[in-house]
Each structure stands twice: as structure tokens, then as C-alpha cells.
Amino acid sequence: MTKTKTLLALILITTAAYGAWNLRSDREALEPAEPKDALDRLWIDHMPKNDKDIINVFVAITEQPFGVFQAASQWKGNFELFRYEMHGGELRLIFGQTNERETVKVRASKCSEKGMDYCLELDGASRGVKRYYSMKGWEIDGAHTIDDVRARVDSFVNTPQ
């Protein structure tokens, strides 16, 4: 397997797959972070094992504010966009297609699980998974449009890990 494969390439966020990674199973004590630390960052539930492995992605951008839940492999995927408001440790989501609303409790923390640097727990979300992971450098800085997000995610994919 190669170190990097295409991670996140669909309509909103380019779906791709990363290859083998030196996974660590050691755990550090969780260090609390601010709920806003969940924003403007790429979150995944696991590193894909191959190009057909479905991964779950969560992104929430502060600029517009909008976000996406996505489940995709390199070959196939589904996504749903939402608008949101942040209130303390909660995201109040509105899904544009159905106008469904839900309140999701957000807990971001530093961690050392699955070779990642950060953990995110979403409680109350009807989409996606309950736990996501992210790494240093996976920030989505200055994203104002969907194209900005796509360009930032492409930069993660094209940077050797």
C-alpha cells in the first residue's frame, strides 16, 4: 500500500483514501478543548484500509456557517449538507434538503488514538458516527466557499504524510 491515496472526492469534499498508516493503540489522557475546536477542521472516523473502504467525514466551516456529513470510499459516496448555529457546546443543525433540525452536543479533545491527534464526539446526531478523529495540519483555514474547502482537502491529500 502507498502512504497516501486519494481521500475524500465527491461533490463537496474531494473523496480519497489514505493507505497504510502506523496505527498506535496507546491512549493519553484526554485533554479538553473548546467546542469551537470542532470547527474548521477535517474529521474522519478511521483511515481507510483500501480504495473501497467507506469512511465517515464531518466538517463544519465557520464562515458561512455550513457543514457536511459524508460517507464515501474512493468510488462511491453519500453526503448531506447542513447550516448550523453554535451555542456553547452544542451545534444546532438545519438540514437544507428536508429542513430537519437537531441539536448535537460537541466534545473536541486532544487525544492519541488510531494515530490521530484529536478526537471529536457528537452526541445526538442522526447522521454520521459518534466519534471522529483529526490530525495536526487538517485545519481548514480561510475557507469561504465550497471550492475553498475542496482546495484545502486536496492539499491534505497531496501532502506526503
Secondary structure, DSSP 8 states (H G I E B T S, - for coil): --S-----BSSSSB----------------EE--GGGGSSB-EESS--SSTT--EEEEEEETTTTEEEEEEE-SS-EEEEEEEEEEETTEEEEEETTT--EEEEEEEEEE--STT-SEEEEEES-SSS-SEEEE-TT-B-TT--SHHHHHHHHHHHHTS--
